Amino acid sequence: MSLREKLERGGPAIGLWASIPSALTAEAVALAGPDYVVADQQHGALEPATLMAMLQAIAGAGSVPLVRVAANDPFAIGQALDLGAAGVIVPLVSSGEEAARAVAACRYQPEGVRSFGALRAGAGERPLCLVMIETRAGLEHAEEIAGTPGLDGIYVGPSDLALSLGLQPTLRLEHPPVLEALATVHAACADAGIVAGVHCLAAEDVAEQRERFAMLTAGGDAMHLQAALAAALRTARG
């Protein structure tokens, strides 16, 4: 079953984040067995050549490679797809118009504006287009964004959303306004018949939210690597 099929059936699809610019690390993340791995260009130092190697490593290890692009930019989106991403997650989308721009960048003419020229085999297949709601404005326009023709889903970024709501980001999903925002986005996605996703930093939150959300990310490489190494040192030191 493809990731698209799993998401359309309600999931849950559980993934991991890859921010370290390394194909070796990305392969290790994929070998852990997630349904998908997101290579992060927004907050990770991923140059195009490194990104392509990471996407190859993720796919070779049996997972589905996605990319969070740095911005809602047709060139950035097209490049990620041409390098082999099965879909993109577009950050900081706050209106239906911005969501429509992201969708257009993922689709060839006449549906969109993507230029034909996939560099890797299979990169021309119809990709997933997911946009992030992580601002107060995005939350206020959740129904409008969800109703964007051709959009596959909305992925919530709780940390930036918390900041936008005047709160400090936390490891766990615990702020009542953020939890209310998750419910709002989920309802908008359900009404529109598209995928609802959420970024979690704690596995406990994935367990709590997986009955509601079809797509859940359970943290990422840098965070889990640091935590595992710290735990090993604590055990070694007694």
C-alpha positions as CSV (number, residue, x, y, z in Angstrom):
1,M,0.0,0.0,0.0
2,S,1.4,3.4,-1.0
3,L,1.6,6.3,1.5
4,R,-1.1,8.1,-0.4
5,E,-3.4,5.1,-0.2
6,K,-2.7,4.7,3.5
7,L,-3.4,8.3,4.2
8,E,-6.6,8.3,2.2
9,R,-7.8,5.3,4.2
10,G,-7.3,7.3,7.4
11,G,-3.9,6.0,8.4
12,P,-2.3,6.2,10.8
13,A,1.0,6.8,8.9
14,I,3.8,7.5,11.4
15,G,6.9,9.2,10.3
16,L,10.2,10.7,11.4
17,W,12.1,13.9,10.6
18,A,15.6,14.2,9.1
19,S,17.4,17.5,9.6
20,I,21.0,16.3,9.7
21,P,22.6,16.8,6.3
22,S,23.7,13.2,5.8
23,A,22.6,10.3,3.6
24,L,24.0,7.9,6.2
25,T,21.9,9.4,8.9
26,A,18.8,9.6,6.7
27,E,19.2,5.9,5.9
28,A,19.4,5.0,9.6
29,V,16.3,7.0,10.2
30,A,14.5,5.1,7.4
31,L,15.7,1.7,8.6
32,A,14.0,2.3,11.9
33,G,10.8,1.5,10.0
34,P,8.7,4.7,9.7
35,D,6.0,5.0,7.0
36,Y,7.7,8.2,5.7
37,V,10.8,10.3,6.4
38,V,10.7,14.1,6.0
39,A,13.9,15.8,4.9
40,D,13.8,19.3,6.4
41,Q,15.1,22.1,4.2
42,Q,13.5,24.8,6.2
43,H,15.5,24.3,9.4
44,G,18.0,21.7,8.2
45,A,21.2,22.6,6.3
46,L,20.4,20.5,3.2
47,E,21.9,21.5,-0.1
48,P,20.4,20.1,-3.3
49,A,23.1,17.4,-3.8
50,T,22.8,16.3,-0.2
51,L,19.1,16.3,-0.4
52,M,19.1,14.0,-3.4
53,A,21.4,11.6,-1.7
54,M,19.2,11.6,1.4
55,L,16.1,11.0,-0.7
56,Q,17.8,8.1,-2.4
57,A,18.9,6.6,1.0
58,I,15.4,6.9,2.5
59,A,13.8,5.2,-0.5
60,G,16.5,2.6,-0.6
61,A,15.9,1.7,3.0
62,G,12.2,1.1,2.4
63,S,10.5,4.3,3.5
64,V,8.8,7.1,1.6
65,P,10.8,10.3,1.2
66,L,9.1,13.6,1.7
67,V,10.6,17.1,1.9
68,R,9.6,20.1,4.0
69,V,10.7,22.9,1.6
70,A,12.2,26.1,2.9
71,A,9.4,28.3,1.6
72,N,6.2,28.3,-0.5
73,D,8.2,28.9,-3.7
74,P,7.6,27.2,-7.0
75,F,11.3,26.7,-7.7
76,A,12.0,25.1,-4.3
77,I,8.9,22.8,-4.5
78,G,9.7,21.8,-8.1
79,Q,13.4,21.1,-7.3
80,A,12.5,18.9,-4.3
81,L,10.1,16.9,-6.5
82,D,12.5,16.6,-9.3
83,L,15.1,15.2,-6.9
84,G,12.8,12.4,-5.9
85,A,10.5,13.5,-3.1
86,A,7.2,11.7,-3.1
87,G,5.6,14.9,-1.8
88,V,6.2,18.2,-0.1
89,I,5.2,19.8,3.1
90,V,5.0,23.6,2.6
91,P,5.5,25.7,5.7
92,L,3.7,28.9,7.0
93,V,0.6,28.8,4.8
94,S,-2.0,31.2,6.1
95,S,-4.6,31.5,3.4
96,G,-6.4,29.7,0.7
97,E,-4.5,31.7,-1.9
98,E,-1.2,30.6,-0.5
99,A,-2.4,27.0,-0.4
100,A,-3.4,27.2,-4.0
101,R,0.0,28.5,-4.9
102,A,1.6,25.4,-3.3
103,V,-0.7,23.1,-5.1
104,A,0.0,24.7,-8.4
105,A,3.8,24.3,-7.9
106,C,3.2,20.6,-7.4
107,R,1.2,20.0,-10.6
108,Y,2.2,20.1,-14.2
109,Q,0.2,22.2,-16.7
110,P,-2.6,22.6,-17.3
111,E,-3.4,21.9,-13.6
112,G,-0.5,23.9,-12.3
113,V,2.8,25.6,-13.0
114,R,5.4,22.9,-12.3
115,S,8.0,22.6,-15.1
116,F,8.6,19.2,-16.6
117,G,12.1,17.9,-16.1
118,A,12.3,15.3,-13.3
119,L,15.9,14.4,-12.7
120,R,15.3,11.0,-11.1
121,A,13.2,8.1,-12.3
122,G,9.8,8.1,-10.7
123,A,10.0,11.7,-9.7
124,G,7.4,12.6,-12.2
125,E,4.6,10.7,-10.4
126,R,1.8,12.7,-8.8
127,P,3.2,13.9,-5.5
128,L,1.5,14.6,-2.2
129,C,1.0,18.3,-1.5
130,L,0.6,19.1,2.2
131,V,0.6,22.6,3.7
132,M,1.4,23.6,7.2
133,I,-0.9,25.6,9.5
134,E,1.3,27.1,12.1
135,T,0.2,30.7,12.4
136,R,-2.9,32.4,13.9
137,A,-3.9,33.6,10.5
138,G,-3.6,30.1,9.1
139,L,-5.8,28.8,12.0
140,E,-8.4,31.5,11.3
141,H,-8.5,30.4,7.6
142,A,-8.4,26.7,8.2
143,E,-11.6,25.9,6.4
144,E,-10.6,28.1,3.4
145,I,-7.2,26.4,3.2
146,A,-8.7,22.9,3.6
147,G,-11.1,23.6,0.7
148,T,-8.3,24.4,-1.7
149,P,-8.8,22.3,-4.9
150,G,-6.1,19.6,-5.3
151,L,-4.7,19.9,-1.8
152,D,-3.9,16.5,-0.2
153,G,-3.7,17.6,3.4
154,I,-2.9,20.0,6.2
155,Y,0.0,19.3,8.6
156,V,0.0,21.3,11.9
157,G,3.2,22.7,13.3
158,P,2.4,23.1,17.0
159,S,5.6,24.9,18.0
160,D,5.3,27.9,15.6
161,L,1.5,27.8,16.2
162,A,2.1,28.1,20.0
163,L,4.4,31.1,19.4
164,S,1.8,32.7,17.1
165,L,-0.8,32.3,19.8
166,G,1.5,34.0,22.4
167,L,2.6,30.8,24.1
168,Q,6.0,29.1,24.5
169,P,6.6,25.8,22.6
170,T,6.6,22.7,24.7
171,L,7.8,19.1,24.3
172,R,4.3,17.8,24.8
173,L,1.1,19.0,23.3
174,E,-0.3,20.5,26.4
175,H,-1.4,24.1,25.9
176,P,-5.2,24.2,25.7
177,P,-5.3,26.8,22.8
178,V,-3.0,24.5,20.8
179,L,-5.1,21.4,21.5
180,E,-8.2,23.5,20.5
181,A,-6.3,24.4,17.3
182,L,-5.6,20.8,16.5
183,A,-9.4,20.0,16.8
184,T,-10.2,23.0,14.6
185,V,-7.8,21.8,11.8
186,H,-8.9,18.2,12.1
187,A,-12.5,19.3,11.7
188,A,-11.7,21.4,8.7
189,C,-9.8,18.5,7.0
190,A,-12.6,16.1,7.8
191,D,-15.2,18.4,6.2
192,A,-13.0,18.8,3.1
193,G,-12.1,15.1,2.9
194,I,-8.4,15.7,3.0
195,V,-5.6,14.4,5.3
196,A,-5.0,15.9,8.7
197,G,-1.4,15.6,10.0
198,V,0.5,16.8,13.1
199,H,4.1,17.1,14.1
200,C,4.8,15.6,17.5
201,L,8.0,15.7,19.5
202,A,6.9,13.1,22.0
203,A,5.9,9.5,21.2
204,E,3.2,9.8,23.9
205,D,1.5,12.5,21.9
206,V,1.5,10.3,18.8
207,A,-0.2,7.6,20.8
208,E,-2.8,10.1,22.0
209,Q,-3.5,11.7,18.6
210,R,-3.3,8.7,16.2
211,E,-7.0,8.0,16.5
212,R,-7.7,11.5,15.2
213,F,-4.9,12.3,12.8
214,A,-4.0,10.2,9.7
215,M,-0.4,11.5,9.6
216,L,1.9,11.9,12.6
217,T,5.6,12.6,12.9
218,A,7.3,11.3,16.0
219,G,10.2,13.7,16.3
220,G,13.4,13.7,14.4
221,D,17.0,12.5,14.0
222,A,18.9,15.2,15.9
223,M,16.5,15.2,18.9
224,H,16.4,11.4,19.2
225,L,20.1,11.0,18.7
226,Q,20.9,13.5,21.5
227,A,18.4,11.8,23.8
228,A,19.8,8.3,23.1
229,L,23.4,9.4,23.6
230,A,22.5,11.2,26.8
231,A,20.6,8.1,28.1
232,A,23.6,5.9,27.3
233,L,26.0,8.2,29.2
234,R,23.7,8.2,32.2
235,T,23.6,4.4,32.2
236,A,27.4,4.2,31.8
237,R,28.0,6.7,34.6
238,G,25.6,4.9,36.9
